[in-house]
Amino acid sequence: MRKLVTSVLVTCAFGTAIAQTSSTKVDSVIVHGEDKYKVETNHFFDNWIVGGGAGVQMYFGDHNRQMRFKDQLSPAYNVYFGKWFSPGIGVRLGASGLKFKGVTQNGSHSTGTKYEHTSWDEHRLYNQEVEYYHIHSDVLFNLSNIFAGYREDRFYTISPYVGLGWMFTKNEPKTNEVAANAGLLNTFRLSKVVDLTLDIRGAYVNDRFDGEIGGRYGEGLLSTTLGLAFKLPKQGWDRASSTLVKEVDQASYDELNKLKGRVDELLADNDLLRKQLADAKNNEVTDVIVEKNIVVAPILVTFKINKSELSNAARVNLGFLAQAIKDGDSSVVYKVTGYADKGTGTPTINDRLSRERADAVYDCLVNEFGVSPSQLEKHYEGGVDNMYYNDPRVSRAVITIAK
């Protein structure tokens, strides 16, 4: 009877030790799906652009409405460089100009020839040509990326912009004025490094800029240019990924299933022993022999990077393992195998670390908890790839498992 009760207590205690060992947790990083509205910020020299174009322009002066439409048009150019700080917001610094056409009543910037195509007979109007430069800075808003999310291979994007500039004339009478800018930059992707651009720009400047004051607050300049924009490497944006830190069992799912099977077997043995104990109350038991056929489930002990010292938590788990080994079948031999993380350290260092880690677990089981050396075999594997959950921390370990 005493042997029967002792066997029941040993089995229950081992079941508790297994449960405590299998509940040890480690951190695992899981990467989730990408969000098209989230990207990583770039470096200072990333996502720069250099561009230029040519087209036509038209100035809205005091008397220019008296001109025919085609007579108001003149060639225009623009050049610029800038940077996108995000897929939706960028800045650029540019220059544009050449000369615009108009008519003048007071002779400012006159070519000396009378403008003939007007019904305004009571006053003489003379052709006017104003050579000027326009230095400007703009803030651009890529509406395609802002509202539809970033996509590197998008063919067409639309980017309105606003800014300030400085306009000054080259010929007499010379004037210098601050100008307000607004426009629409249309971009068509030709390749990874080149875009076709259609830039529609408007500028608002003081009424006196063309040398003639007509009593209005200001005058406007409208230009349309077709050109190319060159994207300097590195271009594009890396997707931002969200991470979730989740606690998971140290063992792999296959090992957990094996462990669950072992626990189920122990529970079945407990039920059998309880039944035998109940039967013993009603029957005289002369001698009951229960074999110790316990086989301990695998256990994994992890170490800090480049270390082979056991933590207190690891020693507690090894104590449970040692007790289970001593209470189990003495003929079962357990392999103590040391590992190191292949991603850090040289092969020589990893061989040494895996050997020292196996020695640490072996010495703890034998010298501290009294496990027979005949039931242990030491092995070491050196540096290995990630064994579980793609986490190098779980490969800095010693695994003890029955042969």
C-alpha positions as CSV (number, residue, x, y, z in Angstrom):
1,M,0.0,0.0,0.0
2,R,2.8,2.4,0.8
3,K,4.4,1.8,-2.6
4,L,1.1,2.5,-4.3
5,V,0.6,5.9,-2.5
6,T,4.2,6.9,-3.2
7,S,3.8,6.2,-6.9
8,V,0.7,8.3,-7.1
9,L,2.4,11.3,-5.4
10,V,5.5,11.0,-7.7
11,T,3.3,11.0,-10.8
12,C,1.3,14.0,-9.7
13,A,4.4,15.9,-8.8
14,F,5.9,15.2,-12.2
15,G,2.8,16.4,-13.9
16,T,3.0,19.7,-12.0
17,A,6.7,20.0,-12.9
18,I,5.9,19.4,-16.6
19,A,3.2,22.0,-16.5
20,Q,5.5,24.6,-14.9
21,T,8.2,23.9,-17.5
22,S,5.9,24.2,-20.5
23,S,4.5,27.5,-19.3
24,T,7.9,29.3,-19.7
25,K,7.4,32.2,-22.1
26,V,9.5,34.2,-24.5
27,D,8.8,37.2,-26.7
28,S,8.2,36.7,-30.4
29,V,7.9,39.5,-33.0
30,I,5.2,39.2,-35.7
31,V,5.1,41.6,-38.7
32,H,1.7,42.5,-40.0
33,G,0.4,43.7,-43.4
34,E,1.5,47.0,-45.0
35,D,-0.6,50.2,-45.0
36,K,-0.5,52.2,-48.3
37,Y,-0.9,55.4,-46.3
38,K,2.1,54.7,-44.1
39,V,5.7,54.9,-45.2
40,E,9.1,55.4,-43.5
41,T,10.7,58.9,-43.5
42,N,13.6,59.2,-45.9
43,H,17.2,60.6,-45.6
44,F,18.1,64.1,-46.6
45,F,19.6,63.1,-50.0
46,D,16.7,60.9,-50.9
47,N,13.8,61.8,-53.3
48,W,15.3,64.9,-54.9
49,I,14.1,66.2,-58.3
50,V,15.6,68.4,-61.1
51,G,13.4,69.6,-63.9
52,G,12.7,72.1,-66.6
53,G,10.3,72.9,-69.4
54,A,9.3,75.3,-72.1
55,G,6.0,76.7,-73.2
56,V,3.9,79.9,-73.5
57,Q,3.0,82.7,-71.2
58,M,0.5,85.6,-71.1
59,Y,0.6,88.8,-69.0
60,F,-2.6,90.5,-67.8
61,G,-1.6,94.2,-67.9
62,D,-3.7,97.3,-67.7
63,H,-4.4,97.5,-71.5
64,N,-3.6,94.0,-72.7
65,R,-7.3,93.1,-72.9
66,Q,-7.3,95.4,-76.0
67,M,-5.0,92.9,-77.8
68,R,-5.8,89.8,-79.8
69,F,-5.3,86.6,-77.9
70,K,-2.5,85.3,-80.1
71,D,-0.7,88.6,-79.8
72,Q,-0.5,88.2,-76.0
73,L,1.3,84.9,-76.2
74,S,5.1,84.7,-75.8
75,P,7.7,82.0,-75.1
76,A,8.4,80.9,-71.6
77,Y,10.7,78.6,-69.7
78,N,11.1,77.3,-66.2
79,V,13.8,75.3,-64.3
80,Y,13.8,74.0,-60.8
81,F,15.1,71.6,-58.2
82,G,13.4,70.3,-55.1
83,K,12.8,67.5,-52.7
84,W,9.8,65.4,-51.6
85,F,9.8,65.1,-47.8
86,S,6.9,62.6,-47.9
87,P,4.8,61.1,-50.6
88,G,2.4,63.9,-50.2
89,I,4.4,67.1,-49.5
90,G,7.5,68.6,-51.2
91,V,9.3,71.9,-51.8
92,R,11.1,73.3,-54.8
93,L,13.1,76.4,-55.8
94,G,12.9,77.5,-59.4
95,A,13.4,80.3,-62.0
96,S,11.3,81.2,-64.9
97,G,10.8,84.2,-67.3
98,L,12.2,85.3,-70.6
99,K,9.8,88.1,-71.8
100,F,6.1,88.8,-72.0
101,K,4.2,91.0,-74.5
102,G,1.6,93.7,-73.9
103,V,0.6,97.2,-74.9
104,T,1.4,100.4,-73.2
105,Q,-0.1,103.9,-73.2
106,N,2.7,105.7,-71.4
107,G,5.5,104.2,-73.4
108,S,7.0,102.0,-70.7
109,H,9.0,99.1,-72.2
110,S,7.7,100.1,-75.7
111,T,9.1,98.7,-78.9
112,G,8.3,102.0,-80.6
113,T,5.7,100.5,-82.9
114,K,2.0,101.3,-82.6
115,Y,-0.4,98.4,-81.9
116,E,-2.8,98.3,-84.9
117,H,-5.3,95.6,-83.9
118,T,-7.5,97.5,-81.5
119,S,-10.8,99.4,-81.6
120,W,-9.6,101.7,-78.9
121,D,-9.1,104.7,-81.2
122,E,-9.1,107.6,-78.8
123,H,-5.7,106.6,-77.4
124,R,-2.6,105.3,-79.0
125,L,-1.3,102.0,-77.7
126,Y,2.2,100.8,-78.4
127,N,3.6,97.3,-78.5
128,Q,5.4,96.4,-75.3
129,E,8.0,93.7,-74.5
130,V,9.2,93.2,-70.9
131,E,12.2,91.1,-70.2
132,Y,12.0,89.7,-66.7
133,Y,13.1,86.9,-64.3
134,H,11.0,85.2,-61.7
135,I,12.7,83.5,-58.8
136,H,10.2,81.5,-56.8
137,S,9.8,78.8,-54.1
138,D,6.8,76.5,-53.9
139,V,5.2,74.0,-51.5
140,L,3.7,71.1,-53.5
141,F,0.9,68.8,-52.4
142,N,0.7,65.4,-54.2
143,L,-3.1,64.8,-54.0
144,S,-2.8,61.4,-55.6
145,N,-0.7,60.1,-52.8
146,I,-2.5,62.0,-50.1
147,F,-6.0,60.6,-51.0
148,A,-5.2,57.4,-52.8
149,G,-2.2,56.2,-50.9
150,Y,1.5,55.9,-52.0
151,R,2.1,53.8,-55.1
152,E,5.5,53.9,-56.7
153,D,4.4,52.9,-60.2
154,R,1.4,55.3,-60.5
155,F,1.3,56.8,-64.0
156,Y,-0.3,60.1,-63.3
157,T,-0.2,62.4,-60.3
158,I,-1.6,65.8,-59.7
159,S,0.1,68.3,-57.4
160,P,-1.2,71.7,-56.7
161,Y,1.3,74.2,-55.2
162,V,1.5,77.6,-53.6
163,G,4.5,79.8,-52.9
164,L,6.2,83.2,-53.0
165,G,8.7,84.7,-55.4
166,W,10.7,87.7,-56.6
167,M,10.0,89.2,-60.0
168,F,12.4,91.8,-61.6
169,T,12.7,93.4,-65.0
170,K,15.9,93.3,-67.0
171,N,15.3,96.3,-69.3
172,E,14.3,99.9,-68.4
173,P,12.3,101.0,-66.4
174,K,13.6,98.4,-63.9
175,T,11.2,97.2,-61.2
176,N,11.4,94.6,-58.4
177,E,8.3,93.1,-56.8
178,V,7.3,90.3,-54.5
179,A,5.0,87.8,-56.3
180,A,2.5,85.3,-55.0
181,N,2.5,82.0,-56.9
182,A,0.0,79.2,-57.3
183,G,-0.3,76.4,-59.9
184,L,-0.9,72.8,-60.8
185,L,1.9,70.4,-61.6
186,N,0.8,67.4,-63.7
187,T,3.2,64.4,-63.7
188,F,3.3,61.5,-66.1
189,R,5.6,58.6,-65.3
190,L,7.9,57.6,-68.2
191,S,10.4,55.5,-66.2
192,K,11.7,55.0,-62.8
193,V,13.9,58.1,-63.1
194,V,12.1,60.4,-65.6
195,D,8.7,62.0,-65.6
196,L,6.9,64.1,-68.2
197,T,5.5,67.3,-66.6
198,L,2.8,69.8,-67.5
199,D,3.2,72.8,-65.3
200,I,0.4,75.5,-65.2
201,R,1.5,78.4,-63.1
202,G,-0.1,81.7,-62.1
203,A,1.7,84.7,-60.5
204,Y,0.2,87.8,-58.9
205,V,2.4,90.9,-58.8
206,N,2.0,94.7,-58.1
207,D,0.2,96.8,-60.7
208,R,3.4,98.9,-61.3
209,F,5.5,95.9,-62.3
210,D,5.1,96.6,-66.1
211,G,5.9,100.3,-65.6
212,E,2.3,101.5,-66.0
213,I,-0.2,102.1,-63.2
214,G,-3.8,101.6,-64.0
215,G,-5.4,101.9,-60.6
216,R,-5.7,98.2,-60.0
217,Y,-4.3,96.2,-57.0
218,G,-2.2,94.0,-59.1
219,E,-1.6,92.2,-62.4
220,G,-1.3,88.5,-63.3
221,L,1.0,86.3,-65.3
222,L,-0.1,82.9,-66.5
223,S,2.3,80.3,-68.0
224,T,2.0,76.7,-69.3
225,T,5.2,74.7,-69.8
226,L,5.8,71.1,-70.9
227,G,9.0,69.5,-69.7
228,L,10.9,66.7,-68.0
229,A,11.6,66.0,-64.3
230,F,14.6,63.8,-63.3
231,K,14.3,61.9,-60.1
232,L,17.7,61.6,-58.3
233,P,18.4,58.4,-56.4
234,K,17.4,57.1,-54.0
235,Q,13.8,57.4,-55.1
236,G,10.6,56.0,-53.5
237,W,9.5,55.2,-50.0
238,D,9.9,52.1,-47.9
239,R,6.6,50.7,-46.5
240,A,6.2,51.1,-42.7
241,S,5.4,47.9,-40.9
242,S,3.5,47.5,-37.7
243,T,4.8,44.9,-35.2
244,L,3.0,43.0,-32.4
245,V,4.9,41.5,-29.5
246,K,3.1,38.3,-28.4
247,E,4.0,35.7,-25.8
248,V,4.3,32.2,-27.1
249,D,5.7,28.9,-25.7
250,Q,9.4,28.3,-26.1
251,A,9.0,24.9,-27.8
252,S,7.8,24.6,-31.3
253,Y,4.2,23.6,-31.9
254,D,5.3,20.0,-32.8
255,E,7.1,19.7,-29.5
256,L,4.0,21.1,-27.7
257,N,1.8,18.5,-29.3
258,K,4.3,15.8,-28.2
259,L,4.3,17.3,-24.7
260,K,0.5,17.3,-24.6
261,G,0.5,13.6,-25.5
262,R,2.9,12.8,-22.7
263,V,0.8,14.7,-20.2
264,D,-2.3,12.8,-21.4
265,E,-0.5,9.5,-20.8
266,L,0.4,10.7,-17.2
267,L,-3.2,11.6,-16.5
268,A,-4.3,8.2,-17.7
269,D,-1.7,6.6,-15.3
270,N,-3.0,8.8,-12.5
271,D,-6.6,7.5,-13.2
272,L,-5.4,4.0,-13.1
273,L,-3.5,4.5,-9.9
274,R,-6.5,6.1,-8.2
275,K,-8.6,3.2,-9.3
276,Q,-6.1,0.8,-7.8
277,L,-6.1,2.8,-4.6
278,A,-9.9,2.7,-4.4
279,D,-9.8,-1.1,-4.9
280,A,-7.2,-1.5,-2.2
281,K,-9.6,-0.1,0.4
282,N,-11.9,-3.0,-0.3
283,N,-9.3,-5.7,-0.8
284,E,-6.2,-6.9,1.0
285,V,-3.2,-5.9,-0.9
286,T,-0.1,-8.0,-0.2
287,D,2.3,-6.5,-2.7
288,V,1.9,-3.9,-5.4
289,I,4.8,-3.1,-7.7
290,V,4.6,0.0,-10.0
291,E,7.3,0.4,-12.5
292,K,8.9,3.9,-12.9
293,N,8.4,4.3,-16.6
294,I,8.5,8.1,-16.6
295,V,10.2,9.7,-19.6
296,V,10.8,13.5,-19.3
297,A,9.6,15.8,-22.0
298,P,12.2,18.0,-23.8
299,I,13.2,21.3,-22.1
300,L,14.9,24.3,-23.6
301,V,17.1,26.7,-21.6
302,T,18.0,30.0,-23.2
303,F,21.1,32.3,-22.6
304,K,21.9,35.9,-23.1
305,I,23.9,36.8,-26.2
306,N,27.6,35.8,-25.9
307,K,26.9,34.4,-22.4
308,S,27.0,30.8,-21.0
309,E,25.9,31.5,-17.4
310,L,22.6,30.1,-16.2
311,S,19.9,32.4,-14.8
312,N,18.0,31.7,-11.6
313,A,14.9,31.0,-13.6
314,A,16.8,28.4,-15.7
315,R,18.1,26.7,-12.6
316,V,14.5,26.4,-11.2
317,N,13.4,24.7,-14.4
318,L,16.5,22.4,-14.3
319,G,15.6,21.5,-10.7
320,F,12.2,20.3,-11.9
321,L,13.9,18.4,-14.7
322,A,16.4,16.8,-12.4
323,Q,13.7,15.6,-10.0
324,A,11.7,14.1,-12.8
325,I,14.8,12.3,-14.2
326,K,15.7,10.8,-10.8
327,D,12.1,9.7,-10.3
328,G,11.9,8.2,-13.8
329,D,13.4,5.2,-15.5
330,S,17.1,5.1,-14.7
331,S,17.9,3.4,-18.0
332,V,16.8,6.4,-20.0
333,V,19.7,8.6,-21.2
334,Y,19.2,12.3,-22.0
335,K,21.1,14.3,-24.6
336,V,22.2,17.8,-23.4
337,T,22.9,19.7,-26.6
338,G,24.3,23.3,-26.7
339,Y,23.6,25.8,-29.5
340,A,24.7,29.3,-30.5
341,D,23.1,32.0,-32.7
342,K,24.8,31.7,-36.2
343,G,23.9,35.3,-37.0
344,T,26.3,36.6,-34.3
345,G,29.9,35.7,-33.7
346,T,32.5,33.7,-35.6
347,P,32.3,29.9,-36.0
348,T,35.1,29.5,-33.4
349,I,33.3,31.7,-30.9
350,N,30.0,29.9,-31.5
351,D,31.6,26.5,-31.0
352,R,33.0,27.6,-27.7
353,L,29.7,29.2,-26.6
354,S,27.6,26.1,-27.5
355,R,30.1,23.8,-25.6
356,E,30.2,26.1,-22.5
357,R,26.4,26.2,-22.5
358,A,26.1,22.4,-22.6
359,D,28.7,22.2,-19.9
360,A,26.7,24.7,-17.7
361,V,23.5,22.7,-17.9
362,Y,25.3,19.3,-17.5
363,D,27.2,20.6,-14.4
364,C,24.0,22.1,-12.9
365,L,22.1,18.8,-13.3
366,V,24.9,16.6,-11.9
367,N,26.6,18.8,-9.3
368,E,23.7,20.9,-8.0
369,F,20.7,18.5,-8.4
370,G,22.4,15.1,-8.2
371,V,21.5,13.6,-11.5
372,S,23.6,10.5,-12.4
373,P,26.2,11.3,-15.1
374,S,25.4,7.9,-16.6
375,Q,22.0,9.3,-17.7
376,L,23.4,12.3,-19.5
377,E,25.3,12.8,-22.8
378,K,26.8,16.2,-23.7
379,H,26.8,17.5,-27.3
380,Y,27.2,20.8,-28.9
381,E,26.3,22.1,-32.4
382,G,28.1,25.4,-32.6
383,G,26.2,28.2,-34.5
384,V,22.9,27.3,-36.0
385,D,20.1,29.1,-38.0
386,N,17.0,30.3,-36.2
387,M,15.4,27.2,-34.9
388,Y,12.0,28.5,-33.6
389,Y,9.8,31.4,-34.7
390,N,12.6,33.1,-36.7
391,D,13.9,34.4,-33.5
392,P,17.7,34.2,-32.9
393,R,17.3,34.5,-29.2
394,V,15.7,31.1,-29.0
395,S,18.8,29.6,-30.7
396,R,21.1,30.8,-27.9
397,A,20.1,27.7,-26.0
398,V,20.6,24.2,-24.6
399,I,18.0,21.5,-25.3
400,T,17.7,18.4,-23.1
401,I,15.8,15.5,-24.6
402,A,15.5,11.8,-24.1
403,K,17.4,9.7,-26.7
